[in-house]
Amino acid sequence: MDCKDCPRFDNDSGRCRDGKMNPLRKETAIQVVQIHGIRAICTFNAFREELIHNRLLTDEAKRINRIKP
Ligand code: SF4
């Protein structure tokens, strides 16, 4: 969703009232997650689900590598 169409967008400040970020590019979304964490990404962001899924896969791979003999 475009922030300008969202009821949580504050037109006066030009920011999200919830303090969320909604990057338009995937590369930017990845950087936001690396710096601020996944909770900083808006639930309406187009890349959020993919980033969560990739992080779960990474966590699972780390777990499997830890239990390998
Ligand atoms: S970041 Fe999300 S919740 Fe906030 S204004 Fe944009 S679309 Fe709405």
Backbone and ligand atoms as CSV (ligand in chain L), in Angstrom:
chain,resi,resn,atom,element,x,y,z
A,1,MET,N,N,0.841,-1.181,0.000
A,1,MET,CA,C,0.000,0.000,0.000
A,1,MET,C,C,0.885,1.243,0.000
A,2,ASP,N,N,0.467,2.209,-0.755
A,2,ASP,CA,C,1.171,3.490,-0.756
A,2,ASP,C,C,0.783,4.251,0.500
A,3,CYS,N,N,1.762,4.805,1.186
A,3,CYS,CA,C,1.489,5.532,2.429
A,3,CYS,C,C,0.483,6.657,2.223
A,4,LYS,N,N,0.522,7.287,1.076
A,4,LYS,CA,C,-0.385,8.410,0.826
A,4,LYS,C,C,-1.851,7.961,0.805
A,5,ASP,N,N,-2.090,6.676,0.590
A,5,ASP,CA,C,-3.455,6.134,0.581
A,5,ASP,C,C,-3.857,5.549,1.928
A,6,CYS,N,N,-2.966,5.595,2.886
A,6,CYS,CA,C,-3.186,4.929,4.171
A,6,CYS,C,C,-3.739,5.915,5.204
A,7,PRO,N,N,-4.720,5.496,5.991
A,7,PRO,CA,C,-5.272,6.386,7.024
A,7,PRO,C,C,-4.275,6.682,8.145
A,8,ARG,N,N,-3.211,5.899,8.272
A,8,ARG,CA,C,-2.199,6.120,9.310
A,8,ARG,C,C,-1.132,7.123,8.874
A,9,PHE,N,N,-1.228,7.616,7.647
A,9,PHE,CA,C,-0.252,8.588,7.152
A,9,PHE,C,C,-0.636,9.986,7.615
A,10,ASP,N,N,0.333,10.684,8.211
A,10,ASP,CA,C,0.114,12.053,8.676
A,10,ASP,C,C,0.587,13.016,7.592
A,11,ASN,N,N,-0.363,13.656,6.932
A,11,ASN,CA,C,-0.015,14.561,5.825
A,11,ASN,C,C,0.800,15.764,6.297
A,12,ASP,N,N,0.564,16.218,7.506
A,12,ASP,CA,C,1.288,17.395,8.001
A,12,ASP,C,C,2.781,17.111,8.175
A,13,SER,N,N,3.091,15.992,8.795
A,13,SER,CA,C,4.504,15.669,9.026
A,13,SER,C,C,5.112,14.879,7.874
A,14,GLY,N,N,4.259,14.282,7.036
A,14,GLY,CA,C,4.749,13.471,5.937
A,14,GLY,C,C,5.307,12.140,6.407
A,15,ARG,N,N,4.805,11.688,7.575
A,15,ARG,CA,C,5.305,10.435,8.151
A,15,ARG,C,C,4.159,9.542,8.608
A,16,CYS,N,N,4.523,8.295,8.850
A,16,CYS,CA,C,3.580,7.327,9.393
A,16,CYS,C,C,3.330,7.648,10.863
A,17,ARG,N,N,2.062,7.647,11.269
A,17,ARG,CA,C,1.732,7.904,12.678
A,17,ARG,C,C,2.229,6.783,13.585
A,18,ASP,N,N,2.444,5.605,13.017
A,18,ASP,CA,C,2.895,4.461,13.809
A,18,ASP,C,C,4.418,4.342,13.818
A,19,GLY,N,N,5.094,5.243,13.124
A,19,GLY,CA,C,6.549,5.210,13.096
A,19,GLY,C,C,7.120,4.087,12.244
A,20,LYS,N,N,6.299,3.538,11.369
A,20,LYS,CA,C,6.754,2.438,10.510
A,20,LYS,C,C,7.400,2.977,9.243
A,21,MET,N,N,8.156,2.096,8.590
A,21,MET,CA,C,8.783,2.439,7.320
A,21,MET,C,C,8.228,1.533,6.234
A,22,ASN,N,N,8.074,2.093,5.044
A,22,ASN,CA,C,7.453,1.382,3.934
A,22,ASN,C,C,8.293,1.581,2.677
A,23,PRO,N,N,9.498,0.978,2.628
A,23,PRO,CA,C,10.387,1.193,1.486
A,23,PRO,C,C,9.777,0.703,0.175
A,24,LEU,N,N,10.036,1.443,-0.879
A,24,LEU,CA,C,9.510,1.079,-2.192
A,24,LEU,C,C,10.411,0.097,-2.925
A,25,ARG,N,N,11.682,0.054,-2.531
A,25,ARG,CA,C,12.642,-0.856,-3.196
A,25,ARG,C,C,13.053,-1.955,-2.218
A,26,LYS,N,N,13.253,-3.161,-2.773
A,26,LYS,CA,C,13.621,-4.303,-1.942
A,26,LYS,C,C,14.963,-4.081,-1.250
A,27,GLU,N,N,15.916,-3.500,-1.972
A,27,GLU,CA,C,17.245,-3.265,-1.398
A,27,GLU,C,C,17.143,-2.357,-0.171
A,28,THR,N,N,16.290,-1.361,-0.274
A,28,THR,CA,C,16.090,-0.452,0.858
A,28,THR,C,C,15.425,-1.174,2.014
A,29,ALA,N,N,14.463,-2.022,1.704
A,29,ALA,CA,C,13.777,-2.783,2.756
A,29,ALA,C,C,14.769,-3.680,3.498
A,30,ILE,N,N,15.681,-4.298,2.754
A,30,ILE,CA,C,16.699,-5.156,3.382
A,30,ILE,C,C,17.574,-4.325,4.315
A,31,GLN,N,N,17.976,-3.142,3.867
A,31,GLN,CA,C,18.814,-2.278,4.701
A,31,GLN,C,C,18.072,-1.840,5.964
A,32,VAL,N,N,16.788,-1.524,5.822
A,32,VAL,CA,C,15.988,-1.127,6.993
A,32,VAL,C,C,15.951,-2.265,8.008
A,33,VAL,N,N,15.742,-3.479,7.520
A,33,VAL,CA,C,15.693,-4.633,8.427
A,33,VAL,C,C,17.045,-4.846,9.102
A,34,GLN,N,N,18.121,-4.689,8.347
A,34,GLN,CA,C,19.458,-4.881,8.922
A,34,GLN,C,C,19.756,-3.845,10.003
A,35,ILE,N,N,19.263,-2.657,9.833
A,35,ILE,CA,C,19.563,-1.580,10.788
A,35,ILE,C,C,18.548,-1.516,11.923
A,36,HIS,N,N,17.262,-1.589,11.576
A,36,HIS,CA,C,16.212,-1.343,12.576
A,36,HIS,C,C,15.439,-2.594,12.991
A,37,GLY,N,N,15.596,-3.672,12.245
A,37,GLY,CA,C,14.847,-4.889,12.557
A,37,GLY,C,C,13.541,-4.954,11.780
A,38,ILE,N,N,12.981,-6.156,11.728
A,38,ILE,CA,C,11.788,-6.389,10.907
A,38,ILE,C,C,10.576,-5.619,11.435
A,39,ARG,N,N,10.550,-5.325,12.715
A,39,ARG,CA,C,9.393,-4.616,13.276
A,39,ARG,C,C,9.281,-3.191,12.777
A,40,ALA,N,N,10.350,-2.663,12.208
A,40,ALA,CA,C,10.298,-1.303,11.671
A,40,ALA,C,C,9.570,-1.255,10.336
A,41,ILE,N,N,9.452,-2.408,9.682
A,41,ILE,CA,C,8.802,-2.459,8.370
A,41,ILE,C,C,7.281,-2.543,8.538
A,42,CYS,N,N,6.586,-1.731,7.806
A,42,CYS,CA,C,5.126,-1.700,7.829
A,42,CYS,C,C,4.540,-3.044,7.378
A,43,THR,N,N,3.425,-3.423,7.997
A,43,THR,CA,C,2.779,-4.686,7.621
A,43,THR,C,C,2.227,-4.650,6.199
A,44,PHE,N,N,2.053,-3.465,5.645
A,44,PHE,CA,C,1.548,-3.334,4.268
A,44,PHE,C,C,2.672,-3.320,3.237
A,45,ASN,N,N,3.917,-3.375,3.676
A,45,ASN,CA,C,5.042,-3.306,2.741
A,45,ASN,C,C,5.089,-4.553,1.855
A,46,ALA,N,N,5.390,-4.341,0.587
A,46,ALA,CA,C,5.361,-5.414,-0.406
A,46,ALA,C,C,6.429,-6.485,-0.160
A,47,PHE,N,N,7.494,-6.161,0.557
A,47,PHE,CA,C,8.604,-7.107,0.729
A,47,PHE,C,C,8.641,-7.751,2.112
A,48,ARG,N,N,7.761,-7.330,3.002
A,48,ARG,CA,C,7.834,-7.760,4.403
A,48,ARG,C,C,7.740,-9.279,4.560
A,49,GLU,N,N,6.758,-9.894,3.932
A,49,GLU,CA,C,6.568,-11.334,4.084
A,49,GLU,C,C,7.786,-12.103,3.579
A,50,GLU,N,N,8.330,-11.661,2.446
A,50,GLU,CA,C,9.507,-12.328,1.889
A,50,GLU,C,C,10.705,-12.195,2.831
A,51,LEU,N,N,10.869,-11.021,3.419
A,51,LEU,CA,C,11.984,-10.813,4.341
A,51,LEU,C,C,11.829,-11.672,5.588
A,52,ILE,N,N,10.611,-11.785,6.095
A,52,ILE,CA,C,10.367,-12.646,7.259
A,52,ILE,C,C,10.655,-14.093,6.903
A,53,HIS,N,N,10.170,-14.533,5.750
A,53,HIS,CA,C,10.382,-15.914,5.313
A,53,HIS,C,C,11.873,-16.205,5.177
A,54,ASN,N,N,12.610,-15.299,4.549
A,54,ASN,CA,C,14.044,-15.505,4.369
A,54,ASN,C,C,14.771,-15.552,5.707
A,55,ARG,N,N,14.323,-14.720,6.647
A,55,ARG,CA,C,14.969,-14.727,7.959
A,55,ARG,C,C,14.692,-16.039,8.691
A,56,LEU,N,N,13.472,-16.567,8.554
A,56,LEU,CA,C,13.153,-17.852,9.185
A,56,LEU,C,C,13.999,-18.962,8.593
A,57,LEU,N,N,14.194,-18.931,7.257
A,57,LEU,CA,C,15.025,-19.939,6.617
A,57,LEU,C,C,16.465,-19.835,7.110
A,58,THR,N,N,16.956,-18.615,7.254
A,58,THR,CA,C,18.321,-18.413,7.738
A,58,THR,C,C,18.468,-18.920,9.162
A,59,ASP,N,N,17.489,-18.616,10.007
A,59,ASP,CA,C,17.527,-19.089,11.393
A,59,ASP,C,C,17.496,-20.612,11.445
A,60,GLU,N,N,16.668,-21.229,10.587
A,60,GLU,CA,C,16.574,-22.683,10.568
A,60,GLU,C,C,17.893,-23.291,10.082
A,61,ALA,N,N,18.506,-22.691,9.082
A,61,ALA,CA,C,19.797,-23.186,8.583
A,61,ALA,C,C,20.858,-23.091,9.670
A,62,LYS,N,N,20.847,-22.006,10.423
A,62,LYS,CA,C,21.812,-21.863,11.539
A,62,LYS,C,C,21.577,-22.943,12.583
A,63,ARG,N,N,20.295,-23.205,12.877
A,63,ARG,CA,C,19.967,-24.219,13.882
A,63,ARG,C,C,20.434,-25.596,13.425
A,64,ILE,N,N,20.187,-25.912,12.153
A,64,ILE,CA,C,20.595,-27.218,11.623
A,64,ILE,C,C,22.118,-27.338,11.647
A,65,ASN,N,N,22.817,-26.277,11.288
A,65,ASN,CA,C,24.286,-26.316,11.297
A,65,ASN,C,C,24.827,-26.507,12.705
A,66,ARG,N,N,24.107,-25.974,13.700
A,66,ARG,CA,C,24.572,-26.121,15.091
A,66,ARG,C,C,24.444,-27.556,15.564
A,67,ILE,N,N,23.410,-28.285,15.112
A,67,ILE,CA,C,23.211,-29.649,15.622
A,67,ILE,C,C,23.899,-30.701,14.768
A,68,LYS,N,N,24.529,-30.273,13.648
A,68,LYS,CA,C,25.276,-31.250,12.854
A,68,LYS,C,C,26.483,-31.732,13.652
A,69,PRO,N,N,26.791,-33.050,13.548
A,69,PRO,CA,C,27.953,-33.558,14.280
A,69,PRO,C,C,29.269,-33.037,13.736
L,1,SF4,S1,S,4.094,2.888,6.847
L,1,SF4,FE1,FE,2.319,1.536,6.623
L,1,SF4,S2,S,0.912,2.065,8.290
L,1,SF4,FE2,FE,2.384,3.721,8.041
L,1,SF4,S3,S,1.381,5.194,6.660
L,1,SF4,FE3,FE,2.655,3.837,5.399
L,1,SF4,S4,S,1.285,2.204,4.729
L,1,SF4,FE4,FE,0.318,3.242,6.467
